[in-house]
Amino acid sequence: MQQETARTDAIEMTYREAVRAALRDALSRDKRVFLMGEDVGRYGGCYAVSHGLLAEFGPERIRDTPLSESGFTGAGIGAAMAGMRPIVELMTVNFSLLALDQILNNAATVRHMSGNQFGVPLVIRMATGAGRQLAAQHSHSLEGWYAHIPGIKVLAPATLEDARGMLWTALQEPDPVLIFENVMLYNMSGRLASSAGAVNIDKAAIRSQGRDISLITYGGSLWKTLEAANTLAADGIEAEVIDLRSLRPLDDATIMASVAKTRHAVIVDEGWRSGSLAAEVGMRIVEQAFWSLDAPIGRVCSEEVPIPYPRHLETAAIPQASKIVTAAKAALDRT
């Protein structure tokens, strides 16, 4: 996968390297920042994101932890409340469920429960999504679950710029921020400006302009959606592609402005269809822009099954460009 970014001062790198650059920048700029999680130090991270950082910053800043997601997430919460700026890495989104009590009942509620006396300026990173044949305990997209929780922000960087820039901005937040990195993006390469830095984390981005239909997505599905937009263009259909970037809070204004222009919408979400983030986005469109619609809203989500291990079944279970094209043409009555 190649991300095209035309810059004269750009450096060729992967998404993995962009995240590592963000970590290195944060660790260098603020002595309160440290990274903790399973295998983040000597092993260099499950996806090699933190490779080399232990030698550079030492074991007090790059902390390997026991296999206890609840334990070290709780330690991160305590450190944040005490004035540190921890970055907790949970190896996969599925494993984050072992820390769900800490995230939901502690991190997200401390400001409310303390009458605004305390906050938890904590960043939690985790890998999400399918496509690597890691089977049903390592492959799901549960970020929509976390987007349901008040008291936290939920981010899904899909580009090199966002992978590099969202972390520092998130570390400035007074309350918890969860960053979901799709596993299929780590090897994506492209060119990133040598001066790239912090980015806005509250606004969606229009990645491709169009007038016929709005394709709304995030994370790893962005590049499949852009591929689908190119296929639709060959048939004379102009698709506007919106990268949500932030799943909580959602940027309703950008979504509604696009739908008001195109009058058609399809939402692409790697989560399961039932109770999905796509359902939330679709309902918001109905509430705020119903009279702009010329057709029902379409959805492309993962099939209602645990993510399969065999490659052909895994591919069939998650959104693909061909499914997005079919859904867009159905919404436009162009089948």
C-alpha positions as CSV (number, residue, x, y, z in Angstrom):
1,M,0.0,0.0,0.0
2,Q,1.4,3.4,-1.0
3,Q,0.3,6.7,0.3
4,E,0.8,9.5,-2.2
5,T,1.9,12.7,-0.6
6,A,3.5,15.2,-3.0
7,R,6.1,17.2,-1.0
8,T,9.4,18.5,-2.0
9,D,10.8,18.3,1.5
10,A,9.3,14.9,2.2
11,I,11.0,11.8,3.6
12,E,10.0,8.3,2.5
13,M,8.7,6.2,5.5
14,T,6.1,3.7,6.6
15,Y,3.1,4.3,8.9
16,R,5.1,2.2,11.5
17,E,8.0,4.6,11.2
18,A,5.7,7.6,11.5
19,V,4.2,6.3,14.7
20,R,7.7,5.7,16.0
21,A,8.8,9.2,15.1
22,A,5.8,10.5,17.0
23,L,6.8,8.5,20.1
24,R,10.4,9.6,19.8
25,D,9.3,13.3,19.5
26,A,7.0,13.1,22.5
27,L,9.7,11.3,24.7
28,S,12.3,13.9,23.6
29,R,10.1,17.0,24.2
30,D,8.5,16.1,27.6
31,K,10.4,14.3,30.4
32,R,7.0,13.3,31.9
33,V,6.2,11.1,28.9
34,F,7.0,7.4,29.1
35,L,5.8,4.3,27.2
36,M,4.7,1.1,28.9
37,G,3.2,-2.1,27.7
38,E,3.9,-5.7,26.8
39,D,7.1,-6.2,24.8
40,V,7.5,-2.5,24.0
41,G,11.1,-2.5,25.2
42,R,13.5,-5.3,24.4
43,Y,11.3,-6.9,21.8
44,G,10.6,-3.6,20.2
45,G,6.9,-3.9,20.2
46,C,4.6,-6.6,18.7
47,Y,4.4,-4.6,15.4
48,A,8.0,-3.3,15.8
49,V,6.7,0.2,16.4
50,S,8.9,0.9,19.4
51,H,12.0,-0.8,18.0
52,G,15.2,1.0,19.1
53,L,13.5,3.3,21.7
54,L,14.7,1.3,24.7
55,A,18.3,1.8,23.7
56,E,17.6,5.5,23.1
57,F,15.6,6.4,26.2
58,G,16.4,3.7,28.7
59,P,14.2,1.3,30.8
60,E,12.6,4.0,32.9
61,R,11.0,5.7,29.8
62,I,10.4,2.5,27.8
63,R,8.9,0.1,30.4
64,D,8.2,-3.6,29.6
65,T,5.3,-4.8,31.7
66,P,3.9,-8.1,32.9
67,L,1.1,-9.7,30.9
68,S,-1.6,-7.9,32.9
69,E,-3.5,-5.3,30.8
70,S,-5.7,-4.3,33.7
71,G,-2.7,-3.9,36.0
72,F,-0.5,-1.7,33.8
73,T,-3.4,0.3,32.4
74,G,-4.3,1.0,36.0
75,A,-0.7,2.0,36.7
76,G,-0.9,4.4,33.7
77,I,-4.0,5.9,35.1
78,G,-2.4,6.5,38.5
79,A,0.8,7.9,36.9
80,A,-1.3,10.3,34.8
81,M,-3.3,11.5,37.9
82,A,0.1,12.1,39.6
83,G,1.3,14.4,36.9
84,M,3.1,12.1,34.4
85,R,2.1,11.7,30.7
86,P,2.1,8.0,30.1
87,I,1.5,6.3,26.8
88,V,0.1,2.8,27.4
89,E,0.3,0.3,24.6
90,L,-2.2,-2.5,24.5
91,M,-1.0,-5.1,22.1
92,T,-4.3,-5.6,20.3
93,V,-7.8,-4.2,20.7
94,N,-9.1,-7.7,21.7
95,F,-6.7,-7.7,24.7
96,S,-7.9,-4.2,25.7
97,L,-11.1,-5.9,27.0
98,L,-9.0,-7.1,29.9
99,A,-8.4,-3.5,30.7
100,L,-12.0,-2.3,30.0
101,D,-12.8,-1.9,33.7
102,Q,-9.9,0.5,34.1
103,I,-10.8,2.4,31.0
104,L,-14.5,2.7,31.5
105,N,-14.9,2.7,35.2
106,N,-11.8,4.6,36.2
107,A,-10.0,6.6,33.4
108,A,-13.3,7.9,31.8
109,T,-15.0,8.7,35.1
110,V,-12.4,10.3,37.3
111,R,-13.1,13.9,36.3
112,H,-16.8,13.4,36.9
113,M,-16.5,11.4,40.1
114,S,-14.0,13.9,41.6
115,G,-16.1,16.9,40.9
116,N,-13.6,18.2,38.3
117,Q,-10.7,18.0,40.8
118,F,-8.7,15.3,38.9
119,G,-8.2,14.3,35.3
120,V,-6.4,11.4,33.6
121,P,-4.1,12.8,30.9
122,L,-3.4,9.3,29.5
123,V,-2.9,8.1,26.0
124,I,-3.7,4.5,25.2
125,R,-2.5,3.1,21.8
126,M,-3.6,-0.3,20.4
127,A,-3.6,-2.2,17.1
128,T,-7.0,-2.9,15.6
129,G,-8.5,-4.6,12.6
130,A,-8.2,-7.7,10.4
131,G,-6.3,-8.8,7.3
132,R,-3.2,-10.5,8.8
133,Q,-4.7,-13.9,9.5
134,L,-4.4,-13.5,13.3
135,A,-7.8,-15.1,13.8
136,A,-10.7,-14.3,16.1
137,Q,-8.8,-13.2,19.3
138,H,-6.5,-10.7,17.6
139,S,-8.4,-9.2,14.6
140,H,-11.6,-7.4,15.5
141,S,-12.4,-3.7,15.2
142,L,-13.9,-2.7,18.5
143,E,-13.1,1.0,18.4
144,G,-16.9,1.7,17.9
145,W,-17.4,0.2,21.4
146,Y,-15.0,2.8,22.9
147,A,-16.6,5.6,21.0
148,H,-19.7,4.9,23.1
149,I,-18.0,6.0,26.3
150,P,-18.3,9.6,27.6
151,G,-15.1,11.0,29.1
152,I,-12.6,9.8,26.5
153,K,-11.6,10.7,23.0
154,V,-11.2,8.1,20.3
155,L,-8.9,8.6,17.3
156,A,-8.2,6.5,14.2
157,P,-5.2,7.8,12.3
158,A,-5.3,6.5,8.7
159,T,-2.6,8.6,7.0
160,L,1.1,9.1,7.7
161,E,0.4,12.7,8.8
162,D,-2.1,11.6,11.4
163,A,0.1,8.7,12.5
164,R,2.9,11.2,13.1
165,G,0.9,14.1,14.4
166,M,-2.0,12.8,16.5
167,L,0.0,11.6,19.5
168,W,1.5,14.9,20.6
169,T,-1.9,16.6,20.4
170,A,-3.4,13.8,22.3
171,L,-0.8,14.1,25.1
172,Q,-2.0,17.7,25.6
173,E,-5.5,16.6,26.4
174,P,-6.6,16.7,30.1
175,D,-8.6,13.5,29.8
176,P,-7.9,10.0,28.3
177,V,-7.3,9.6,24.6
178,L,-7.4,6.2,22.8
179,I,-5.6,5.8,19.5
180,F,-6.5,2.9,17.3
181,E,-3.8,1.9,14.7
182,N,-5.1,-0.5,12.0
183,V,-2.7,-3.4,11.6
184,M,-2.9,-3.3,7.8
185,L,-1.5,0.3,7.8
186,Y,1.8,-0.4,9.5
187,N,3.6,-1.4,6.3
188,M,1.9,1.4,4.2
189,S,4.6,3.7,2.8
190,G,4.6,7.2,1.6
191,R,6.3,10.5,1.8
192,L,6.0,12.7,4.9
193,A,7.2,16.3,5.3
194,S,10.4,16.5,7.4
195,S,8.7,19.3,9.3
196,A,5.5,17.3,10.1
197,G,4.2,17.7,13.6
198,A,1.1,17.9,15.7
199,V,-2.3,17.8,13.9
200,N,-5.8,18.7,14.9
201,I,-7.7,15.8,16.4
202,D,-11.3,17.1,16.4
203,K,-12.1,17.5,12.7
204,A,-12.8,15.0,9.9
205,A,-11.0,15.4,6.6
206,I,-12.3,15.3,3.1
207,R,-9.8,13.0,1.3
208,S,-11.4,13.2,-2.1
209,Q,-13.9,15.7,-3.4
210,G,-17.1,14.6,-5.1
211,R,-20.7,15.6,-5.9
212,D,-22.6,12.4,-6.3
213,I,-22.2,10.4,-3.1
214,S,-20.5,10.7,0.3
215,L,-18.4,7.7,1.4
216,I,-17.8,8.1,5.1
217,T,-15.1,5.9,6.8
218,Y,-12.0,5.9,9.0
219,G,-8.8,4.0,9.7
220,G,-7.8,1.1,7.6
221,S,-10.9,1.3,5.5
222,L,-10.0,4.7,4.2
223,W,-7.7,3.3,1.5
224,K,-10.2,0.7,0.3
225,T,-12.8,3.5,0.1
226,L,-10.5,5.7,-2.0
227,E,-9.9,2.7,-4.2
228,A,-13.6,2.3,-4.5
229,A,-13.9,6.0,-5.4
230,N,-11.4,5.6,-8.2
231,T,-13.4,2.7,-9.6
232,L,-16.7,4.7,-9.4
233,A,-15.0,7.6,-11.2
234,A,-14.4,5.3,-14.1
235,D,-18.2,4.9,-14.3
236,G,-18.7,8.6,-14.1
237,I,-19.6,8.7,-10.4
238,E,-17.9,11.3,-8.3
239,A,-17.6,10.1,-4.7
240,E,-16.6,12.4,-1.8
241,V,-14.5,10.5,0.7
242,I,-14.6,11.6,4.3
243,D,-12.0,10.3,6.8
244,L,-13.7,10.7,10.2
245,R,-10.3,10.6,12.0
246,S,-12.0,11.2,15.4
247,L,-14.7,8.7,16.3
248,R,-15.4,10.5,19.6
249,P,-16.3,13.3,19.2
250,L,-17.6,12.9,15.7
251,D,-17.4,15.9,13.4
252,D,-21.0,16.2,12.5
253,A,-20.6,19.5,10.6
254,T,-18.3,18.0,8.0
255,I,-20.5,14.9,7.6
256,M,-23.7,16.9,7.2
257,A,-22.1,19.4,4.8
258,S,-21.0,16.6,2.5
259,V,-24.4,14.9,2.6
260,A,-26.2,18.1,1.9
261,K,-24.0,18.4,-1.2
262,T,-24.2,14.9,-2.5
263,R,-27.6,13.8,-1.2
264,H,-26.4,10.2,-0.9
265,A,-24.3,8.4,1.7
266,V,-22.6,5.1,2.3
267,I,-20.7,4.5,5.6
268,V,-17.8,2.0,5.6
269,D,-16.9,0.6,9.0
270,E,-14.8,-2.5,9.8
271,G,-16.9,-3.1,12.9
272,W,-19.8,-5.5,12.9
273,R,-23.0,-4.1,11.5
274,S,-25.2,-4.6,14.5
275,G,-24.7,-1.7,17.0
276,S,-21.9,-0.4,14.8
277,L,-20.3,3.1,14.6
278,A,-21.8,3.1,11.1
279,A,-25.3,2.9,12.7
280,E,-24.5,5.9,14.9
281,V,-23.2,8.0,12.0
282,G,-26.2,7.0,9.9
283,M,-28.7,7.9,12.6
284,R,-27.0,11.3,13.0
285,I,-27.5,11.9,9.3
286,V,-31.2,11.0,9.6
287,E,-31.6,13.3,12.6
288,Q,-29.7,16.3,11.1
289,A,-29.9,15.9,7.3
290,F,-32.8,13.7,6.5
291,W,-34.4,16.2,4.1
292,S,-31.1,16.4,2.1
293,L,-31.2,12.7,1.3
294,D,-32.4,11.4,-2.0
295,A,-32.0,7.7,-1.1
296,P,-31.6,5.5,1.9
297,I,-28.2,5.4,3.6
298,G,-26.0,2.4,2.8
299,R,-23.5,0.6,5.1
300,V,-20.6,-1.7,4.5
301,C,-19.5,-3.5,7.6
302,S,-17.8,-6.7,8.7
303,E,-19.9,-9.9,8.5
304,E,-21.6,-11.0,11.8
305,V,-19.0,-13.6,12.5
306,P,-15.8,-13.9,14.6
307,I,-13.0,-12.9,12.2
308,P,-12.0,-16.2,10.4
309,Y,-8.4,-17.4,10.1
310,P,-8.4,-18.7,6.5
311,R,-7.3,-15.8,4.2
312,H,-10.2,-16.2,1.8
313,L,-12.8,-16.2,4.6
314,E,-11.1,-13.3,6.4
315,T,-11.1,-11.3,3.2
316,A,-14.8,-12.1,2.6
317,A,-15.7,-11.1,6.2
318,I,-14.4,-7.5,6.2
319,P,-15.1,-4.5,4.0
320,Q,-13.4,-4.5,0.6
321,A,-13.4,-2.0,-2.3
322,S,-15.7,-4.1,-4.4
323,K,-18.3,-4.2,-1.6
324,I,-18.1,-0.4,-1.3
325,V,-18.6,0.1,-5.0
326,T,-21.6,-2.2,-5.0
327,A,-23.2,-0.3,-2.0
328,A,-22.5,3.1,-3.6
329,K,-24.1,2.1,-6.9
330,A,-27.1,0.6,-5.0
331,A,-27.6,4.0,-3.1
332,L,-27.5,5.8,-6.5
333,D,-29.7,3.2,-8.1
334,R,-27.0,2.5,-10.6
335,T,-26.7,-1.3,-10.2
